[in-house]
Each structure stands twice: as C-alpha cells, then as structure tokens.
C-alpha cells in the first residue's frame, strides 16, 4: 500500500541559501498548516487528505548534480524513492540541470522534476530536444513565488502517488509493483537472501458483481486489500495485480514461510464478515506460492510460477494455498506408489477405472442436484451437456454455497458448476494419473471417451489396484503354501465374492422397488471392483478365471452404463 507519510523531495542547487528557502517553504512548519491547506484548497478545490495535518515534505539537499544522482540511487536501493526533484539549471563546475535530470531518469524514470532557472541557458525547444517531449518535468522561473513552489510540490507528489497506486485499494499498482520486484530481485541475488511471491484470487468473485452489483464487489476487494496489508510486514509489498487478483512480495522469506503466511491470510479472509446493505457476506480466496530459485533468469519466471500454483489451487476446488514445489513432488502413500512405476507399465485408465458414471445434465437445477447427491450418496458428479459431453463438475459444496441466495433451489447447475475438470482419455497411462493424484488435493479424475465421461479413477481405486498388484508380484514370505497355491486360494476368494455380489444384486432387481437406479449403480460399482481384483490376481500367474455367472457378466451395458440424467 502506498504509505501515507511525508513524500521525499530532492533539492539540487549549488547555492546553500536557496536550500534554506526551500526548507522554509516545503519543510516541516506546524504554524504553516493552515496556509498549506488554504493553498491546497485554492489549487484542488479542497485540501487533500494527506495535507489535513501536513507536516511538510521529507527534504534532501545536494549542491551538485552528481551528488543528487547518488541520492536518487540510494533512495531506490532503500526502497524509499524520491517523488519530486527541484533541479537548478546552472550548477558549475559540474553537471548542469539538463544533464543531471537526464542521468537521474536513467536510474529512476518515475521521478518528476521541476527545473528552476533564472537564465535563458536553454530554450524550450532545446530542453525538449534533450529531455524528450513528455510530462515528467515543469519549468519554474527564478525568483519564484513561495506558493508556486508549494503548489508544484503538492501537485507533483500527488500525481506521483496516483501513478503508482491503485485508486480503489491504495495498494501498489502493477507498474510500481514490478519496480519493487526488480529491486528486491537484485538485492536477493546480491546478498543471497530468499525472496517469495504469493498470488491470490478471490473465489467466484463474478457472482458478487452479478448478484449484488459492482459497488459491493469494490467493497469486497477493498476489505480484502486491507486485510492483506494488515497481515504484512513493513518490508512486504502488496499489489492489486488486476481485477480481483492480488500479489504480495515477501523479501527475506522462503516458500515455506510464505505458505505459512498465506494460510494465515487465507483464514483471515474466510473469517471476515463484510457488511453489504442488510446482509453479511463471506468470501474465500486461493493462493499460489513460489520463491526465487537458483537458475532463474528473471522476475518473470517467479511471477509465472506463482500464477501456475494459483491456477492449480483454483482447479483443485479453491479456498486453499498451493506451493509451486508441491506440483513436482509429494509425500505419503501415493508418492510411494509413484516410485514403484514398474507395476504401471502398459496399464491404461480403461483397465482400472470404475464404471458406471452417474452424471448431472447441464440443464438441471440446484434442487435437482441436491436430490441427486442424496439419492446416489455422492459428494460430486460430472456435468454433461445434452449430447453427453463433459462440460463441468459439481460438488455438494457448490450447491451449499448458494443455499442462502434467493430462489437458490432453481439456480441452474450451469451457473454454479466448476468448468475446469481434471479428466483423462480412457487410453491414458495409469502412471500419468498416479503422478497427478500424488501431488494434488484432487481425490479422483474423470475418464472420458470422445469427450463423454465413461469412468473415474480415484485414489482409493488406484491404491486398491496397486495393493493387489504388489501382493501378486510379492507374495508374503510367511506364507507356508507355494506361491501358485497362494494365488489360487486368493482367486477362489475373489471368485466367491464376485458370485455373492452378483447374486445379491440379481435378487434385489427381481423384487419390486420404487428406486432401482441408485442401488444398481452402487452394486455394479462394487461388483466391478471385485472383478478388477480378480483380473489382476489371475494375470499374475496366468491362471484362468472361471466365473459361473457368465450370463450376468455379459449383460449389454455392464462395462459402462453411460451418463444418467436426473430422474
């Protein structure tokens, strides 16, 4: 956030008495507050807020151009740059004012300049030829009026501030932020300090604007900006990067520390109550975290990695913090599975996916979706269009999130579903799916054929398949039976379980019931898991599978019941 503290003004003049005059006009003088406010009111029509209790500007003096140039460099290095420089045109024996300004702009192109001259050393055309036709400098003739000097200082410092700050939030704008990012990047490399970056986005922010209006949206963004700024250190930089996307630069912080800060900020945003009219709103946010890495070529790579992590956080359901490093490694049982890649050779999603898939149609309502989840005992489901093509995914959380809205029960699923769905083709290698599930929070992926969902692979089904595969390739050393006998015994166990499951399902279907779809889907899914186990067991020793109920297993549509509309 642009700090509300005295702006820094640099005075470059070879006469010391001129510096004393500047101090009287622009320096801290409590007795002159009323005069300053009057001057500001004459200029702006009202006294700007930052001058209500005006304490003057923070002034620095240099008697020669090169001294002023060094002060500008130092201000940039300290992260507290000068906003305005008053530069005399003639300063023998060193650089003149034009050369001084030209050199200063080479290191700080944002600083605004007032060129002070009592002589006609340069015509306007010559100044433009030297400095360019731009609006970064003004000309003030000596001897100058005190009010003119003060007005120049107030106008230019306010303009400098506005050019660097986001008007709504007061945070740094993108241009100013990138300047600080480059500065901290160079400092991090030079002193080998860690540097972390966090990008965040407000979840489903478009709904706020669509349902409550843009004024409410502005209030939400302003509130979140204030929360972020309050959670940061004085050395951190907070930026409104665009729309509802914000960015925070954390010097002297590694990715782990940044993730801890981000989690604290995420919780603060989630818990915040934002009064909008006669209602209280709560919003959530998603964070992407990264740090400067050895081998990075520039700041663009840091921003790109943070953005990738943010995109992943949004794909994984939002309202969470994702570290970039987590996208390329993980821990736990799924990671252990990933290391045993020899079991995945040649195995595709088709061989281990669970079918059938119960899907919602895109023209369903939130009320129908809620009934669907209760009926099928699901917590999420793919959403398909009228041709059966996958267009999104809906979860119980998405439905619950709108329950307080007016006429929520009739809200179309299309409005609240997540359009980004993690899916794989049915011939995708299982190793790729395992690699994905081992590093993200997603618990399952949708398998598609020609754009239509035909199955799912979950962490549970993947671990089940893996466990069976390991058991078949590495029989227990404590078993007293020959490995082939152990496998045959396991085959008999699975075959019996398949037969019992099929018999139960057949018996249920033969009895009158109001609702057959939900129990059939549940029974077939369970049956398919058992058959997958049986298939893996038989492949390990090339033992043929003999299942008595062949008629049931060959029933048309068994392998995939396809998409089921909401009934």
Legacy VTK file of the C-alpha trace (Angstrom):
# vtk DataFile Version 3.0
C-alpha trace
ASCII
DATASET POLYDATA
POINTS 567 float
0.000 0.000 0.000
1.288 3.484 -0.798
2.395 4.780 2.608
0.758 7.944 3.941
3.981 9.501 5.146
5.856 12.632 4.028
6.883 12.303 0.405
10.563 12.651 -0.351
11.665 15.673 -2.371
15.221 16.143 -3.622
16.679 19.651 -3.860
19.636 20.083 -6.220
21.121 23.594 -6.292
24.647 24.946 -5.939
23.604 27.786 -3.602
23.091 26.961 0.069
20.784 29.920 0.706
18.377 28.505 -1.898
18.228 25.275 0.079
17.296 27.267 3.207
14.488 28.912 1.251
13.223 25.532 0.173
13.262 24.339 3.778
11.111 27.285 4.842
8.602 26.675 2.047
8.421 22.872 1.963
9.832 21.682 5.263
8.019 20.880 8.485
6.428 24.023 9.903
3.463 23.420 12.180
2.430 27.043 12.117
2.009 26.954 8.343
-0.544 24.116 8.241
-3.433 26.479 7.750
-1.612 28.275 4.943
-0.791 24.983 3.274
-4.405 23.837 3.461
-5.509 27.155 2.013
-3.049 26.771 -0.858
-4.257 23.208 -1.423
-7.884 24.329 -1.352
-7.129 27.060 -3.880
-5.438 24.508 -6.100
-7.651 21.416 -5.742
-10.946 22.958 -4.610
-10.404 21.178 -1.266
-7.450 20.190 0.872
-6.261 16.651 0.003
-6.494 14.203 2.888
-2.740 13.776 3.062
-2.343 17.514 3.820
-5.029 17.799 6.509
-2.296 17.528 9.148
0.543 18.499 6.894
3.990 18.033 8.344
5.922 19.131 5.315
7.924 17.037 2.919
10.981 14.951 3.672
13.704 17.010 2.027
17.215 16.041 0.927
19.781 18.508 -0.402
22.603 18.195 -2.932
24.889 21.013 -4.083
25.905 19.326 -7.332
24.199 17.167 -9.924
26.299 14.068 -9.304
25.523 14.276 -5.568
21.810 14.358 -6.354
22.232 11.410 -8.719
23.843 9.374 -5.920
20.998 10.264 -3.522
18.458 9.039 -6.090
20.329 5.749 -6.433
20.436 5.358 -2.657
16.708 6.072 -2.317
15.878 3.361 -4.845
18.164 0.865 -3.085
16.429 1.630 0.242
13.004 1.133 -1.284
12.044 4.737 -0.469
12.453 6.661 -3.734
12.090 10.391 -4.250
8.849 11.536 -5.827
9.959 15.002 -6.994
13.282 16.748 -7.636
13.757 20.536 -7.837
16.831 20.969 -10.047
18.703 24.214 -10.763
19.621 24.710 -14.400
23.129 26.118 -13.729
25.486 24.420 -11.246
29.110 24.993 -12.252
31.585 23.366 -12.327
29.724 20.021 -12.568
26.713 18.758 -14.498
24.127 21.348 -15.429
20.448 20.802 -14.677
19.605 19.158 -18.009
22.464 16.651 -17.734
21.515 15.962 -14.101
17.888 15.247 -14.986
18.892 13.049 -17.899
21.210 10.978 -15.656
18.601 10.710 -12.891
15.947 9.437 -15.274
18.308 6.681 -16.360
18.047 5.113 -12.886
14.585 6.337 -11.840
12.284 7.191 -14.759
9.341 7.712 -12.366
10.681 10.768 -10.559
9.024 14.064 -11.545
11.184 17.147 -11.994
10.862 20.910 -11.573
13.630 22.700 -13.491
14.438 26.042 -11.857
16.153 28.713 -13.939
16.896 32.408 -13.776
18.699 32.417 -17.116
17.909 31.515 -20.673
20.584 28.850 -20.957
18.169 26.551 -22.736
15.145 27.387 -24.800
12.019 25.250 -24.505
12.849 23.586 -27.823
16.368 22.752 -26.597
15.026 21.252 -23.359
12.585 19.105 -25.314
15.406 18.013 -27.606
17.486 16.975 -24.572
14.790 15.501 -22.309
12.106 14.495 -24.791
8.571 15.731 -25.218
6.995 14.385 -22.051
5.051 15.438 -18.988
7.671 14.480 -16.426
9.094 17.972 -15.950
7.945 21.544 -15.347
9.870 24.819 -15.605
9.863 27.310 -12.736
11.487 30.719 -13.222
13.559 32.380 -10.507
12.855 34.280 -8.380
9.841 32.105 -7.670
6.825 32.685 -5.510
6.564 30.567 -2.345
3.008 29.472 -3.128
4.042 28.420 -6.636
6.778 26.197 -5.223
4.419 24.674 -2.680
1.720 24.090 -5.257
4.197 22.435 -7.626
5.328 20.143 -4.819
1.784 19.172 -3.813
0.533 18.622 -7.346
3.512 16.552 -8.435
3.738 14.397 -5.296
0.037 13.613 -5.520
0.388 12.791 -9.194
3.432 10.603 -8.452
1.424 8.770 -5.783
-1.606 8.236 -8.025
0.576 6.939 -10.841
1.927 4.236 -8.508
-1.192 3.340 -6.523
-4.429 1.544 -7.266
-7.214 4.087 -6.807
-9.695 1.708 -5.147
-7.469 -0.096 -2.639
-4.475 2.203 -2.189
-2.218 -0.775 -2.894
0.646 -0.589 -5.349
-0.412 -0.864 -8.961
1.209 -3.374 -11.277
3.788 -0.980 -12.708
5.014 0.177 -9.310
4.981 -3.396 -8.003
7.201 -4.628 -10.814
9.659 -1.871 -9.955
9.881 -3.098 -6.364
10.025 -6.708 -7.562
13.026 -5.975 -9.737
14.719 -4.105 -6.902
14.153 -6.925 -4.391
15.159 -9.487 -7.006
18.527 -7.787 -7.490
19.007 -7.436 -3.738
18.096 -11.098 -3.186
20.711 -12.233 -5.712
23.373 -9.840 -4.497
23.047 -10.786 -0.812
21.759 -14.351 -1.360
18.535 -13.631 0.529
15.383 -15.691 -0.086
12.528 -13.985 -1.901
8.980 -15.311 -2.105
5.916 -14.277 -4.047
2.228 -15.000 -3.418
-0.537 -14.520 -5.958
-4.160 -14.777 -4.860
-7.577 -14.578 -6.416
-10.991 -14.111 -4.823
-13.085 -17.216 -5.421
-16.181 -16.882 -7.626
-15.915 -13.111 -7.472
-18.033 -12.697 -10.604
-21.031 -13.899 -8.611
-20.635 -10.941 -6.244
-20.745 -8.444 -9.090
-23.567 -10.283 -10.871
-25.816 -10.666 -7.837
-25.000 -7.641 -5.658
-23.538 -5.122 -8.101
-20.116 -3.651 -8.721
-20.223 -1.358 -5.687
-20.481 -4.434 -3.474
-17.640 -6.002 -5.456
-15.483 -2.935 -4.884
-16.198 -3.107 -1.146
-15.169 -6.761 -1.050
-11.893 -6.054 -2.871
-11.146 -3.079 -0.599
-11.826 -5.146 2.525
-9.572 -7.989 1.374
-6.840 -5.489 0.427
-6.967 -4.007 3.937
-6.774 -7.484 5.494
-3.749 -8.360 3.391
-1.986 -5.115 4.152
-2.635 -5.563 7.881
-1.166 -9.080 7.774
2.078 -7.990 6.077
5.315 -6.649 7.442
6.524 -3.142 6.651
9.082 -4.657 4.257
6.455 -6.548 2.224
4.802 -5.213 -0.920
1.110 -5.701 -1.670
-0.220 -5.064 -5.169
-3.584 -5.122 -6.879
-2.452 -7.032 -9.925
-5.709 -6.759 -11.819
-9.421 -7.127 -11.073
-9.789 -9.376 -8.027
-6.242 -10.742 -8.378
-3.704 -9.527 -5.812
0.006 -10.152 -5.410
2.299 -9.995 -2.382
6.094 -9.836 -2.468
7.788 -11.203 0.656
11.515 -10.327 0.903
13.739 -12.446 3.178
11.135 -15.233 3.052
11.346 -18.731 1.568
8.451 -20.707 0.102
7.692 -22.481 3.361
7.465 -19.206 5.273
5.365 -17.646 2.525
2.966 -20.607 2.581
2.542 -20.229 6.351
1.802 -16.519 5.916
-0.615 -17.251 3.056
-2.532 -19.813 5.105
-2.922 -17.257 7.902
-4.126 -14.659 5.379
-6.489 -17.159 3.728
-8.120 -17.934 7.057
-8.430 -14.230 7.890
-10.193 -13.588 4.577
-12.505 -16.581 5.029
-13.483 -15.489 8.555
-14.015 -11.822 7.685
-17.611 -10.547 7.781
-18.244 -7.948 5.095
-21.442 -5.902 5.634
-23.193 -5.148 2.345
-26.506 -3.421 2.861
-28.626 -5.526 5.193
-26.617 -8.703 4.697
-23.229 -10.059 5.727
-21.015 -11.572 3.050
-18.176 -14.032 3.405
-15.637 -14.682 0.662
-12.775 -17.092 0.187
-9.515 -16.889 -1.713
-6.983 -19.120 -3.466
-3.207 -18.658 -3.161
-0.257 -19.684 -5.315
3.173 -19.551 -3.649
6.702 -19.700 -5.019
10.204 -18.453 -4.271
13.236 -17.343 -6.255
15.119 -20.410 -7.446
18.702 -20.869 -8.461
18.938 -20.641 -12.218
16.034 -18.222 -12.629
16.707 -15.810 -15.477
14.486 -13.012 -14.257
11.453 -11.896 -12.288
9.075 -13.133 -14.998
9.788 -16.737 -14.017
8.833 -16.063 -10.399
5.532 -14.480 -11.421
4.818 -17.307 -13.850
5.392 -19.997 -11.211
3.188 -18.205 -8.688
0.477 -17.965 -11.338
0.765 -21.691 -12.141
0.375 -22.540 -8.460
-2.647 -20.215 -8.239
-4.266 -21.842 -11.266
-3.755 -25.247 -9.655
-5.351 -24.027 -6.411
-8.404 -22.916 -8.370
-8.610 -26.214 -10.270
-8.399 -28.153 -7.019
-11.527 -26.553 -5.603
-10.358 -23.095 -4.437
-10.003 -21.687 -0.904
-6.590 -23.229 -0.387
-2.868 -22.493 -0.617
-0.751 -24.327 -3.202
3.032 -24.218 -3.179
4.705 -24.431 -6.558
7.161 -27.013 -5.237
4.222 -29.314 -4.449
3.447 -29.566 -8.148
6.653 -31.505 -8.680
6.852 -33.784 -5.677
4.841 -35.137 -2.766
4.958 -37.458 0.151
2.865 -40.231 1.628
1.431 -43.420 0.228
0.606 -42.013 -3.207
4.200 -40.862 -3.607
5.378 -44.323 -2.639
3.147 -45.765 -5.338
4.646 -43.395 -7.874
8.134 -44.708 -7.140
7.077 -48.252 -7.992
6.472 -47.420 -11.647
7.261 -50.946 -12.875
3.742 -52.009 -11.917
2.246 -49.375 -14.230
3.920 -50.374 -17.454
1.340 -50.759 -20.202
-1.635 -50.213 -17.870
-4.255 -47.690 -19.046
-7.103 -45.886 -17.333
-9.609 -48.205 -19.029
-8.219 -51.172 -17.088
-8.641 -49.731 -13.602
-11.390 -47.119 -13.892
-14.648 -47.594 -12.061
-17.866 -47.508 -14.066
-20.650 -46.612 -14.475
-20.589 -42.844 -14.074
-23.643 -41.061 -12.693
-23.710 -37.609 -14.260
-25.801 -34.472 -13.955
-27.209 -32.808 -17.028
-26.317 -29.181 -17.524
-29.959 -28.055 -17.578
-30.632 -29.468 -14.093
-31.321 -27.117 -11.182
-29.532 -26.848 -7.853
-32.515 -28.514 -6.188
-32.365 -31.465 -8.553
-28.596 -31.684 -7.997
-29.088 -31.778 -4.208
-31.620 -34.604 -4.567
-29.213 -36.348 -6.932
-26.360 -36.245 -4.385
-28.613 -37.529 -1.600
-30.113 -40.268 -3.742
-26.854 -41.639 -5.099
-24.860 -40.893 -1.929
-22.305 -38.872 -3.900
-20.416 -35.701 -2.973
-19.647 -34.655 -6.546
-20.544 -35.580 -10.107
-19.565 -34.700 -13.679
-21.902 -32.366 -15.569
-22.700 -33.169 -19.196
-24.493 -31.338 -21.986
-27.467 -32.744 -23.901
-25.082 -34.746 -26.123
-23.427 -36.340 -23.095
-20.198 -34.312 -23.437
-18.360 -33.380 -20.256
-18.718 -29.634 -19.562
-18.018 -29.300 -15.855
-18.180 -30.819 -12.398
-20.449 -30.035 -9.459
-19.925 -30.774 -5.782
-22.088 -30.595 -2.679
-20.030 -27.579 -1.624
-21.034 -25.693 -4.777
-24.713 -26.289 -4.012
-24.407 -25.426 -0.325
-22.627 -22.198 -1.271
-25.814 -20.747 -2.796
-28.424 -22.036 -0.353
-28.832 -18.599 1.240
-29.437 -16.932 -2.110
-32.963 -16.067 -3.161
-34.606 -18.855 -5.177
-31.448 -20.963 -4.769
-33.302 -24.214 -5.459
-33.975 -23.144 -9.044
-30.489 -21.861 -9.871
-29.197 -23.709 -12.972
-26.340 -26.124 -12.398
-24.529 -24.403 -15.259
-24.167 -21.238 -13.153
-22.546 -22.864 -10.130
-20.556 -25.761 -11.566
-16.775 -25.686 -11.935
-15.942 -25.624 -15.615
-12.366 -26.820 -15.175
-12.443 -30.608 -14.814
-9.415 -32.842 -14.467
-10.024 -35.620 -16.974
-8.052 -38.208 -18.920
-8.796 -40.237 -22.032
-9.510 -43.922 -21.378
-6.236 -44.958 -23.040
-4.169 -42.602 -20.835
-1.330 -44.334 -18.952
-2.171 -45.017 -15.326
1.308 -43.819 -14.419
0.341 -40.277 -15.557
-2.822 -40.376 -13.462
-0.887 -41.624 -10.438
1.667 -38.859 -10.890
-1.135 -36.283 -10.846
-3.029 -37.724 -7.869
0.203 -37.996 -5.886
0.859 -34.247 -5.926
-2.515 -32.527 -5.694
-5.522 -32.468 -3.385
-7.880 -33.849 -6.041
-9.131 -37.280 -4.947
-10.306 -38.569 -8.313
-10.211 -37.842 -12.032
-12.841 -38.366 -14.714
-12.099 -40.715 -17.603
-13.612 -39.720 -20.949
-14.186 -41.285 -24.340
-14.829 -38.835 -27.151
-15.497 -36.111 -24.596
-18.102 -38.178 -22.694
-17.429 -39.429 -19.148
-17.184 -43.221 -19.001
-15.472 -43.819 -15.676
-13.485 -42.447 -12.764
-10.136 -43.259 -11.202
-9.927 -42.338 -7.537
-7.090 -42.510 -5.070
-8.901 -45.381 -3.380
-9.330 -47.420 -6.552
-5.740 -46.722 -7.598
-4.337 -47.829 -4.236
-6.588 -50.895 -4.266
-5.338 -51.888 -7.701
-1.743 -51.220 -6.681
-2.019 -53.222 -3.462
-3.352 -56.223 -5.329
-0.636 -55.916 -7.955
2.100 -55.826 -5.305
0.543 -58.772 -3.466
0.563 -60.846 -6.627
4.164 -59.997 -7.528
5.498 -60.186 -3.968
3.644 -62.926 -2.022
4.150 -62.900 1.724
7.351 -64.597 2.893
5.461 -66.025 5.871
3.070 -67.991 3.688
3.543 -71.744 4.060
1.945 -72.500 0.722
3.616 -72.461 -2.656
3.087 -69.046 -4.347
0.906 -70.539 -7.061
-1.299 -72.124 -4.386
-1.489 -68.830 -2.534
-2.650 -67.142 -5.730
-5.164 -69.905 -6.456
-6.604 -69.549 -2.965
-6.914 -65.778 -3.468
-8.584 -66.423 -6.827
-11.171 -68.621 -5.180
-11.781 -65.949 -2.553
-12.359 -63.236 -5.171
-14.477 -65.524 -7.353
-16.742 -66.340 -4.431
-17.068 -62.634 -3.571
-17.995 -61.789 -7.171
-20.618 -64.518 -7.267
-22.159 -63.424 -3.959
-22.262 -59.762 -5.029
-23.878 -60.669 -8.361
-26.425 -62.881 -6.628
-27.364 -60.124 -4.185
-27.797 -57.648 -6.999
-29.863 -60.085 -9.065
-32.087 -60.826 -6.089
-32.644 -57.123 -5.408
-33.601 -56.419 -9.026
-36.119 -59.251 -9.032
-38.016 -57.710 -6.111
-40.410 -54.757 -6.575
-38.842 -51.449 -5.613
-39.586 -47.771 -6.253
-35.985 -46.820 -6.925
-33.729 -49.240 -8.786
-31.204 -46.865 -10.329
-29.223 -45.882 -7.209
-28.791 -49.412 -5.750
-27.984 -50.826 -9.187
-25.216 -48.280 -9.704
-23.837 -48.968 -6.234
-23.998 -52.741 -6.731
-22.425 -52.686 -10.191
-19.588 -50.434 -8.998
-18.860 -52.825 -6.131
-19.052 -55.780 -8.499
-16.645 -54.163 -10.924
-14.086 -53.533 -8.175
-14.187 -57.205 -7.278
-13.789 -58.230 -10.920
-10.816 -55.866 -11.265
-9.255 -57.549 -8.233
-9.972 -60.946 -9.739
-8.475 -59.951 -13.092
-5.263 -58.641 -11.514
-4.940 -61.790 -9.427
-5.299 -64.059 -12.463
-2.810 -62.098 -14.588
-0.058 -62.516 -12.030
0.351 -66.276 -12.635
-1.600 -66.651 -15.859
-4.271 -68.643 -14.012
-7.513 -68.739 -15.989
-10.557 -67.085 -14.442
-13.644 -69.263 -14.108
-16.780 -67.427 -13.047
-20.052 -69.318 -13.078
-22.396 -66.410 -13.751
-21.177 -65.651 -17.302
-24.646 -64.589 -18.425
-24.724 -61.753 -15.905
-21.228 -60.561 -16.708
-22.033 -60.406 -20.421
-25.145 -58.312 -19.940
-25.100 -55.467 -22.504
-24.068 -52.169 -20.967
-22.329 -53.729 -17.986
-18.924 -52.195 -18.733
-20.386 -48.692 -18.810
-23.916 -47.624 -18.079
-23.043 -44.234 -19.516
-24.446 -40.955 -18.225
-27.627 -40.990 -16.206
-29.966 -37.992 -16.329
-31.512 -36.606 -13.195
-34.757 -38.507 -12.684
LINES 1 568
567 0 1 2 3 4 5 6 7 8 9 10 11 12 13 14 15 16 17 18 19 20 21 22 23 24 25 26 27 28 29 30 31 32 33 34 35 36 37 38 39 40 41 42 43 44 45 46 47 48 49 50 51 52 53 54 55 56 57 58 59 60 61 62 63 64 65 66 67 68 69 70 71 72 73 74 75 76 77 78 79 80 81 82 83 84 85 86 87 88 89 90 91 92 93 94 95 96 97 98 99 100 101 102 103 104 105 106 107 108 109 110 111 112 113 114 115 116 117 118 119 120 121 122 123 124 125 126 127 128 129 130 131 132 133 134 135 136 137 138 139 140 141 142 143 144 145 146 147 148 149 150 151 152 153 154 155 156 157 158 159 160 161 162 163 164 165 166 167 168 169 170 171 172 173 174 175 176 177 178 179 180 181 182 183 184 185 186 187 188 189 190 191 192 193 194 195 196 197 198 199 200 201 202 203 204 205 206 207 208 209 210 211 212 213 214 215 216 217 218 219 220 221 222 223 224 225 226 227 228 229 230 231 232 233 234 235 236 237 238 239 240 241 242 243 244 245 246 247 248 249 250 251 252 253 254 255 256 257 258 259 260 261 262 263 264 265 266 267 268 269 270 271 272 273 274 275 276 277 278 279 280 281 282 283 284 285 286 287 288 289 290 291 292 293 294 295 296 297 298 299 300 301 302 303 304 305 306 307 308 309 310 311 312 313 314 315 316 317 318 319 320 321 322 323 324 325 326 327 328 329 330 331 332 333 334 335 336 337 338 339 340 341 342 343 344 345 346 347 348 349 350 351 352 353 354 355 356 357 358 359 360 361 362 363 364 365 366 367 368 369 370 371 372 373 374 375 376 377 378 379 380 381 382 383 384 385 386 387 388 389 390 391 392 393 394 395 396 397 398 399 400 401 402 403 404 405 406 407 408 409 410 411 412 413 414 415 416 417 418 419 420 421 422 423 424 425 426 427 428 429 430 431 432 433 434 435 436 437 438 439 440 441 442 443 444 445 446 447 448 449 450 451 452 453 454 455 456 457 458 459 460 461 462 463 464 465 466 467 468 469 470 471 472 473 474 475 476 477 478 479 480 481 482 483 484 485 486 487 488 489 490 491 492 493 494 495 496 497 498 499 500 501 502 503 504 505 506 507 508 509 510 511 512 513 514 515 516 517 518 519 520 521 522 523 524 525 526 527 528 529 530 531 532 533 534 535 536 537 538 539 540 541 542 543 544 545 546 547 548 549 550 551 552 553 554 555 556 557 558 559 560 561 562 563 564 565 566
